[in-house]
């Protein structure tokens, strides 16, 4: 793997809940499809995470995994450029989770915002388990075992990555000594390139000798912006800058992604728990029927009543699927009562039906050839394990858990 690739690795995953819907596509998959051609991407099925809330019935899990993988591939996730695998096929996730659990304070897990929120939301389930309490740490292990530079998340998920950064920071503080650290840091500085290396050393002196915080900020920005160096060298330079040791588990950066609002049939966020979804491979006739009955602006009681597109969930779908001319026609026609809700919905119906029809056609290749899907997952798992083993070799070394006695 090249230094550039190592500095540009991205890691993301999804819990398998069966066939995906339009909200899943626009909320994550569409972004993955773009990222895979810009970064070295690892995309995994988080099947162990499914057990944190649904441990009592795992009978449908194989089907859910199968359906989700086909959706990914039909949507455009390319196993030729991205690594696609199943979490439980890489046991290093579990090993790192166990080791991280030895140093993670209980209070860190109890204060995760979603911990109490999900307990309240899923009160019908018994979630008083270690697995549910520890799922944020398993998520941290999922990320850190690949030492990615970035984790793509929306603004509402930034806090989920922060606990991973805290865990990495604590691990590095406890175990972050490295033999010949100074020499390796010096070598890493040279790899920045002549001008940038000189600038880095000057800023480092200004911070360490005079406590200049602005110099620290500039030096950090200089290192983080350089894509020519490896993730390991990046962490060495940051550690040398601040007077600490090497980061065995580099702190991942958040890669903020924007996702359009995808309303469900009832106007709320599209979610299986609300029963308001349109599946990525749903029958076209079913899709058309659902969209014809989709909730619109409640103020438009009669065809002659003017409406407000900003209060209509269908308008959010127009923002995703319609071109500028169609959106202009909808906006003006709705506000003037020049068109009715059925007319307004028709262009969206046609576009969504076209989308799911394409998905169904592309998915058929994998439905008809299960060996192809199996090969993709096996090869992806082997590549993921190779990267995870590299991390765990280093983790075991610094924790003095190596078996070469």
C-alpha positions in Angstrom: 0.0 0.0 0.0 1.3 3.4 -0.9 1.9 6.2 1.6 -0.7 8.3 -0.1 -3.3 5.5 0.2 -2.5 4.9 3.9 -3.0 8.6 4.6 -6.4 8.5 2.8 -8.1 5.4 4.2 -11.8 5.6 5.0 -13.8 3.2 7.2 -17.6 2.9 7.4 -20.2 0.2 8.1 -23.9 -0.5 8.4 -25.9 -2.8 10.7 -27.7 -5.5 8.6 -31.4 -4.9 8.9 -32.4 -6.5 5.6 -33.1 -4.8 2.3 -32.3 -1.1 2.3 -34.6 1.8 1.4 -34.2 5.2 -0.2 -33.2 6.8 3.1 -30.3 4.4 3.4 -29.2 5.1 -0.1 -29.2 8.9 0.1 -28.0 9.0 3.7 -24.9 6.8 3.2 -24.6 4.7 0.1 -24.6 7.5 -2.4 -21.7 9.1 -0.4 -19.8 5.8 -0.3 -20.0 5.5 -4.0 -18.3 8.8 -4.4 -15.7 8.3 -1.7 -14.5 4.9 -3.1 -12.9 6.7 -6.0 -11.3 9.4 -3.9 -10.0 7.3 -0.9 -9.0 3.8 0.0 -12.3 2.6 1.4 -13.2 -0.2 3.7 -17.0 -0.9 3.9 -18.2 -3.6 6.3 -21.5 -5.3 7.4 -21.7 -4.7 11.1 -23.3 -8.0 12.0 -22.0 -8.2 15.6 -23.6 -4.8 16.2 -27.0 -6.2 15.2 -26.7 -8.5 18.2 -26.5 -5.6 20.6 -30.3 -5.0 20.3 -31.5 -8.2 18.6 -29.5 -10.9 20.3 -32.6 -12.9 21.2 -33.5 -13.9 17.6 -30.6 -14.2 15.0 -32.4 -16.5 12.6 -32.9 -13.8 10.0 -29.4 -12.4 10.2 -27.9 -14.4 7.3 -30.7 -13.2 5.0 -30.3 -9.6 6.2 -26.6 -9.7 5.5 -27.2 -11.2 2.0 -29.9 -8.6 1.1 -27.8 -5.7 2.2 -24.7 -6.7 0.4 -26.7 -7.1 -2.8 -28.2 -3.6 -2.3 -24.7 -2.2 -1.8 -23.4 -3.7 -5.0 -26.5 -2.9 -7.1 -26.3 0.7 -5.9 -22.7 1.0 -7.2 -20.3 0.0 -4.4 -17.4 -1.3 -6.5 -15.5 -4.3 -4.9 -12.8 -3.6 -7.5 -11.8 -0.4 -5.7 -13.3 -0.7 -2.3 -12.9 -3.5 0.3 -16.3 -5.0 1.1 -16.5 -7.5 4.0 -18.4 -8.8 7.0 -17.4 -7.7 10.5 -17.5 -11.2 12.1 -15.2 -12.6 9.4 -12.4 -10.5 10.9 -11.9 -11.7 14.5 -9.3 -8.9 15.1 -12.3 -6.6 15.7 -13.3 -8.7 18.8 -9.7 -8.9 20.0 -9.1 -5.2 19.9 -12.5 -4.6 21.5 -11.5 -6.9 24.4 -8.1 -5.1 24.8 -9.7 -1.6 24.7 -12.2 -2.7 27.3 -9.4 -3.1 29.8 -8.5 0.6 29.7 -11.8 2.3 29.0 -13.6 3.9 32.0 -17.1 2.7 32.5 -18.3 6.3 32.7 -17.3 7.0 29.2 -19.7 4.4 27.9 -22.5 5.4 30.2 -22.4 9.0 29.0 -22.7 8.2 25.3 -25.8 10.2 24.2 -27.5 7.3 22.4 -27.1 4.9 25.3 -30.1 6.2 27.4 -31.9 7.4 24.3 -32.0 3.9 22.7 -32.9 2.3 26.0 -35.9 4.6 26.2 -36.8 4.1 22.5 -36.5 0.3 22.7 -37.9 -0.1 26.1 -39.7 -3.3 25.1 -36.3 -5.0 24.7 -34.0 -6.1 27.5 -31.0 -3.9 26.9 -29.4 -4.2 30.3 -26.5 -6.1 28.8 -22.8 -5.6 28.6 -23.0 -5.9 24.9 -25.4 -3.0 24.6 -23.4 -0.8 27.0 -20.2 -1.7 25.2 -21.3 -1.2 21.6 -19.6 2.2 21.3 -16.4 0.5 22.2 -16.9 -2.2 19.7 -17.6 0.6 17.2 -14.3 2.2 18.2 -12.5 -1.2 17.7 -14.1 -1.5 14.3 -12.6 1.9 13.3 -9.2 1.7 15.1 -8.3 -1.8 13.9 -7.9 -0.3 10.4 -6.2 2.9 11.5 -8.2 5.0 9.0 -7.5 8.7 8.4 -11.2 9.5 8.1 -14.6 8.3 9.2 -17.5 9.7 7.1 -20.4 10.9 9.2 -23.2 13.4 9.2 -23.1 16.4 11.6 -25.4 14.5 14.1 -23.0 11.6 14.3 -19.8 13.5 15.1 -20.1 12.7 18.8 -20.0 9.0 17.9 -16.5 9.4 16.5 -15.3 11.5 19.5 -15.4 8.5 21.9 -13.2 6.6 19.4 -10.7 9.5 19.5 -10.8 9.5 23.3 -10.2 5.8 23.5 -7.3 6.0 21.0 -5.8 8.9 23.0 -6.0 6.9 26.2 -4.4 3.8 24.6 -1.6 5.8 23.1 -1.0 7.5 26.4 -0.7 4.2 28.2 1.2 2.2 25.6 2.6 4.8 23.2 6.3 4.4 23.7 8.2 3.5 20.5 11.9 2.5 20.2 14.0 5.1 18.3 11.0 7.4 18.3 13.2 10.6 17.8 15.0 9.1 14.8 11.8 7.9 13.2 10.2 11.3 13.8 13.2 13.1 12.2 12.9 10.8 9.2 9.1 11.5 9.0 9.8 15.2 9.0 12.2 14.8 6.0 9.4 13.1 4.1 7.3 16.3 4.3 9.6 17.8 1.7 12.3 20.4 2.1 10.3 23.6 2.5 7.6 22.0 4.6 10.1 20.1 6.8 11.9 23.4 7.5 8.6 25.1 8.3 7.5 22.2 10.6 10.8 22.3 12.6 10.6 26.1 13.0 7.0 25.9 14.3 7.9 23.0 16.6 10.7 25.1 18.1 8.4 28.1 18.6 5.8 26.0 20.4 8.2 24.0 22.6 10.5 26.8 23.5 8.1 29.7 23.7 4.8 28.0 24.2 3.3 29.6 21.1 -0.1 28.0 20.7 -0.6 29.5 17.2 2.6 27.8 16.1 1.2 24.5 17.4 -2.0 25.0 15.4 -0.1 25.9 12.2 2.2 22.9 12.6 -0.7 20.5 13.2 -2.5 21.9 10.2 0.7 21.5 8.1 1.0 17.8 9.0 -2.7 17.0 8.6 -2.9 18.6 5.2 0.1 16.6 3.8 -1.1 13.5 1.9 2.4 12.3 1.0 3.1 10.8 4.4 1.7 7.6 6.0 -0.7 7.6 8.8 2.0 6.3 11.1 4.4 9.1 10.2 1.6 11.6 10.6 1.1 10.5 14.2 4.8 10.5 14.9 5.1 14.1 13.7 2.1 15.1 15.8 3.5 13.3 18.8 7.0 14.8 18.4 5.4 18.2 18.0 3.6 18.0 21.3 6.4 16.3 23.1 4.6 12.9 23.5 5.2 9.5 21.9 3.9 7.8 18.8 0.2 7.1 18.3 -0.1 3.3 17.9 -3.8 3.8 17.2 -4.1 7.1 15.3 -7.1 9.3 16.1 -9.4 9.3 13.1 -10.6 12.5 11.7 -14.3 13.2 10.9 -15.1 13.4 7.3 -18.3 15.5 7.3 -20.8 14.4 4.7 -24.1 16.1 3.7 -27.2 14.0 3.1 -30.4 15.3 1.6 -33.6 15.0 3.7 -35.4 11.9 2.6 -39.0 11.9 3.9 -41.0 8.8 4.5 -44.5 8.3 3.2 -46.0 9.9 6.3 -43.7 12.9 6.2 -41.4 11.8 9.0 -37.9 10.6 8.4 -37.8 7.5 6.3 -37.3 4.6 8.7 -38.2 0.9 8.9 -39.3 1.5 12.5 -42.0 3.9 11.2 -43.1 1.6 8.4 -42.9 4.5 5.9 -40.2 3.3 3.6 -39.7 2.7 -0.1 -37.3 -0.2 -0.7 -34.3 0.1 -3.1 -35.6 -2.9 -5.0 -39.3 -2.7 -4.2 -41.8 -3.7 -6.9 -42.3 -0.7 -9.2 -46.1 -1.0 -9.0 -45.9 -1.0 -5.2 -43.6 2.1 -5.3 -46.1 4.0 -7.6 -49.0 3.1 -5.4 -47.2 4.2 -2.2 -46.1 7.5 -3.7 -49.6 8.3 -5.0 -50.9 8.2 -1.4 -47.9 10.0 0.2 -48.7 12.8 2.6 -48.7 16.3 1.2 -49.2 19.8 2.5 -52.1 19.4 5.0 -53.3 22.9 4.2 -54.3 21.8 0.7 -57.6 20.4 1.5 -59.1 21.1 -1.9 -57.6 21.1 -5.4 -58.2 24.9 -5.6 -56.3 25.6 -2.3 -52.8 27.1 -2.8 -50.1 25.2 -1.0 -46.6 25.7 0.4 -44.0 23.3 -1.1 -41.8 23.9 2.0 -44.4 22.2 4.1 -44.9 19.2 1.8 -42.8 16.1 2.1 -43.1 15.4 -1.7 -41.1 18.6 -2.3 -38.1 17.1 -0.5 -38.2 14.2 -3.0 -38.4 16.7 -5.9 -35.2 18.3 -4.5 -33.5 14.9 -4.9 -35.0 13.5 -8.1 -36.3 16.4 -10.2 -34.4 18.8 -12.5 -34.5 22.6 -12.0 -37.3 23.1 -14.6 -39.5 20.5 -13.0 -38.9 22.0 -9.5 -39.8 25.4 -10.8 -43.0 24.1 -12.3 -43.9 22.3 -9.1 -43.1 25.3 -6.8 -45.1 27.8 -8.8 -47.9 25.4 -9.6 -48.3 24.4 -5.9 -48.3 28.0 -4.6 -50.8 29.2 -7.2 -53.0 26.0 -7.1 -52.2 25.7 -10.8 -51.5 22.0 -10.3 -52.9 19.4 -8.0 -51.0 17.0 -5.7 -51.4 14.1 -8.0 -49.9 16.1 -10.9 -47.1 17.2 -8.6 -46.2 13.7 -7.6 -46.1 12.2 -11.1 -42.5 13.3 -12.0 -41.2 12.0 -8.7 -43.1 8.7 -9.2 -41.5 8.3 -12.7 -38.0 9.0 -11.4 -38.2 6.8 -8.3 -39.7 3.9 -10.4 -36.9 4.3 -12.9 -34.4 4.2 -10.0 -35.7 1.0 -8.3 -36.1 -0.7 -11.7 -32.4 -0.1 -12.4 -31.5 -1.4 -8.9 -33.6 -4.5 -9.5 -31.9 -5.2 -12.8 -28.4 -4.7 -11.5 -29.2 -6.8 -8.4 -30.3 -9.7 -10.5 -26.7 -10.5 -11.5 -25.9 -11.2 -7.9 -29.2 -13.0 -7.2 -28.5 -15.4 -10.1 -24.8 -15.9 -9.2 -24.4 -16.4 -5.4 -20.8 -17.6 -6.0 -19.9 -14.1 -7.2 -21.2 -12.5 -4.0 -19.4 -15.1 -1.9 -16.1 -14.4 -3.7 -16.4 -10.7 -3.2 -17.0 -11.1 0.5 -14.2 -13.7 1.0 -11.7 -11.6 -0.9 -12.7 -8.5 0.9 -12.5 -10.3 4.3 -8.9 -11.5 3.4 -7.8 -8.0 2.6 -9.5 -6.6 5.7 -7.8 -9.2 7.9 -4.4 -8.4 6.4 -4.8 -4.7 7.4 -6.3 -5.7 10.8 -3.4 -8.1 11.5 -0.9 -5.3 10.9 -2.6 -3.2 13.5 -2.9 -6.0 16.0 0.8 -7.0 15.7 1.7 -3.5 16.7 -1.0 -3.5 19.5 0.3 -6.8 20.9 3.9 -5.6 20.7 3.3 -2.4 22.8 1.1 -4.3 25.3 3.8 -7.0 25.6 1.3 -9.7 24.5 3.4 -11.2 21.7 3.7 -14.9 21.6 7.3 -15.1 20.5 8.6 -16.1 24.0 
